């Protein structure tokens, strides 16, 4: 029988913020609460919090803007405040989802109070630094992240490729926690002809979709090169590029892609309709820790074109339910898109297989796996503490 836990969840981002980390944590938070666990959420104050105050289940702290990411911030709190809170009501286990000042404070306090701490590797900060011209700091950041995660009882990573990469960099005690998808929300049944018509598409035209942050690390220049090649390769067919999302690079992309439709940020039902109303999902991003949008595209019945890493490497069988290219080989990525669109029957079959696969990647199974990982970590730390007591007793 599963023991109900008091779990502290520490994160710099949470719903209603729109990003992969917030989306994942929202599902884990709701799922654990539904399984009768007590969740204590510790996060920065958001603009729509108004006069909301901290309580037993929520601790709000100050936040500082994260450069290059409007709307996202690093949380800040004092060691004294958190120590006092956890001495009064200590959680059984702490899950730290972000490695900034808030996460570091939580890790230090948990270790000081003997509370089991687990960390999650949700963001590839090394890629962020490279894309912003800060490669000189990459080694220092890797050293810090390794030090941070190796001080926890367990680090959860979302994909096999990420686990291999971190093991190569001497991160310890890694375990896999993949992501799920809401296949009822993201569903081919959400396809809307009216939305396609608003994009200027006729019945047999192909909608090429990108969904995600419009930021330098997403490798979005490849979208134009792929779109141009498809038009040149298949002049008798009509393509339209649909871009969903917002970010620092939007103005540059709009200038480079005047023929594309920019839909801005979408969420919930509206996002699901945008997915289902397209035909092919172009995902040129490199360096993702997972990439939730890949599963959302598959669940929506789209043909996905991606690099063989993270979620794509985990969930796509090349030529069966999507197409893949070796990471960094843009020519192969574009060729994969061209192959996918060469034969309408190939695309139709692949889309059916994508939907079938994604419909089996449910969140309840992921949440149960996460619950088991939390339970085992608590038991392991308790066992280690008991062994240490016995050794100390024998010495005396």
Phi, psi and omega in degrees: 000134182284132178276133177292132183249154166262110187247126173263125180250117183249125183205148174276345183222142181201159178306143014271012174301146186251105173192170185297322181293313180298320179297313180298312183294327177299317178294317180295317180299308181296320182293319179291321177297321179294338178264020172072022173271149177269121184250128176250113184263127179238115187207166174291153175293137179255163186297329182268011177286339179059233181264015180301139182246160177295151177213193183299327184259359184211127173240117180261139180228173179290158178222151176239140182302142176269119185305132177087355182229083179304135178093343178256153183208161172267137178273151179224133173211165181270148176299321181298315182297314182290321178299315180299317181297314184281339173290325179287317180221081183290131174287159175286326183207146179246131174247115183256113187267341182227148192259016181283194182304322179294314179297321179295318178298315180296320180296316181295316181293318179300316180294320181295324183267002179072030179264135179298128180239129174243143178242157176239138178260096187255338188228134179271085183292333178299319178295321178302314181295317181300316184289339178259017175069029182244041185295337179297337182267357185299315181296317180296320180294317178300319178299316180295314182298320177297313178301315183298305186289328180288351176269001177259165180289334185196142174242126181262129180240150188273345184216157179296319181297322178293322179297315179298317180297317180289323175299322178297332180263014173070031167284144186247162173051058181262143175219154185268130170227093181289181180251156177251185178215145175275094186282354171278321177288308180271102194209137178303338180294345180278003180299134183233115178297324180297322179292318177298319179296325178293337175277356180083026183259141170267178189303316185262007177286157183253123175264117177264121189248140165235134176231128177156181179292138178267079186230158184304323184288355181273000174060042190282346176299335179293337179299314181296316181296322178292316180299315180298319181293319179297319178295320179290323183286325184232071185295338182279349182254157185245124181243150174223130179266123181248125182244120179246123181140176180214166179158184188296336185263007185299312183299320179295318180292321179297324177289323181282335184234067183295339181274353182278159175258120179257116187261356182073191182281134179233156177209167175057224183300319181298318178296317180299323179292322177296317177301306188293337183274357176264182182236321183228138179253116178264120182232091184272003186296142175239144176086018176290145170283327173216284183100072182305330184297335178297312178294323179296322177293316178298316179298331180277359177080034180259153169279121185260133174245116187210173173273152186280073177201167176051224184300321181297315179295332182278326191245353182251127167262115187304127178083355180250306178230023179164178178228144187232156172227155177298138181307128178091346180270086184295324178301315180294325179296316179292321178297325178296320177296319179296317179298318182299325185263004181291322184233117181303327181290323176299314180297318181298313181295317181297322179294321177297317179294324179297314179297318181298317180293312185295329182295345178266357183261068188275152177293322180306321178293321178294318181295321177297320178297317178298317177302315180295322179294320177296316180299313182296321180296318178298315181295320180295318179291323178295319178295319179295321179295319179296320179296321180295322178296317180296319179296318180294322180295320180294324181292330181273000000 
